[in-house]
Amino acid sequence: MSRLLVAFALLVPTAWYVVAHPPANLAVGRGALAACPAQFGPWNGTELSFENAVVENLKADDLLVRRYERGNDLVWLCIVYHERRRYGAHDPRLCYESQGYVLEPERRLKLAGVAGPVFEVNRFVAEKPRDRRVVYYWWTTRGLMTADAGAFRNRMALSGALEDRAWGAFVRVEAQVRDSMETADRLAVDFSQRVATALPSVFVSNHPGPRASR
C-alpha cells in the first residue's frame, strides 16, 4: 500500500505539470508559415500535429499540418518549408508506403490557380483496408510552382548561389475517397487551386525580393 501511495504522490505533480505545460505543437506554422490562411474561401482549417520523430526526420525550418472542412467535405494540407541548403524535395510516397498503404501509379495534372497561372502537380492514390486517399503534391519557391523535384532543386541551388538565402516549400493536399474517386479529385483540385493562389502572399513578408546590388 505504501508503494501505491508513493507512486500516486509522484504522478499527481507530473500530471499537473503536463496540464499546465502542454507539449508544443510543432506543426502549426510558427515561422514563415505563420501567415498561411486558416480559411481558403469556404474551407475552414483546424490545426493538427506531427510526431516529433517525423518532424525531426523532415529537418524542416517550419511545418504546417491542417485539416480543412467545407460542410461535410474534408481535405488535409501539409506544407514543409526549408531555407538555405535544405532542399526539402523528399518523396511523399515513402511516407504512405511506410504506413502500409499500397500506391497506384503516379501521374501529373495541370491545374489553374483561382486567379493565377497554370501549374503542374503530382497525383497518386494511396489505399489500405477501409482507407483510400487521393494525394496531390508539388514544390514552390520564388517564381516557381512545379511537380518536378529536379527543377525545384535547381532553382533552390541557383537562388542560393545568387542571393545566399534560398527557400522553398513542399506542398501536399490530400482528400479521402468517400463517395467516389471523382468527388475526391474535385475536392483536391478545388483546394489545391486555392492554396497555390494564396501561397505567394504567405511568403512575400519573409522574402520580399532579391537584395539590391551594392
Secondary structure as UniProt FT lines:
FT   HELIX           2..20
FT   TURN            26..27
FT   TURN            32..35
FT   STRAND          39..40
FT   TURN            41..42
FT   STRAND          43..47
FT   HELIX           52..58
FT   STRAND          62..70
FT   TURN            71..72
FT   STRAND          73..83
FT   TURN            84..85
FT   HELIX           92..98
FT   TURN            99..100
FT   STRAND          102..103
FT   STRAND          107..112
FT   TURN            114..115
FT   STRAND          118..128
FT   TURN            129..130
FT   STRAND          131..141
FT   TURN            142..143
FT   STRAND          144..146
FT   HELIX           149..163
FT   STRAND          167..176
FT   HELIX           181..204
FT   TURN            205..206
//
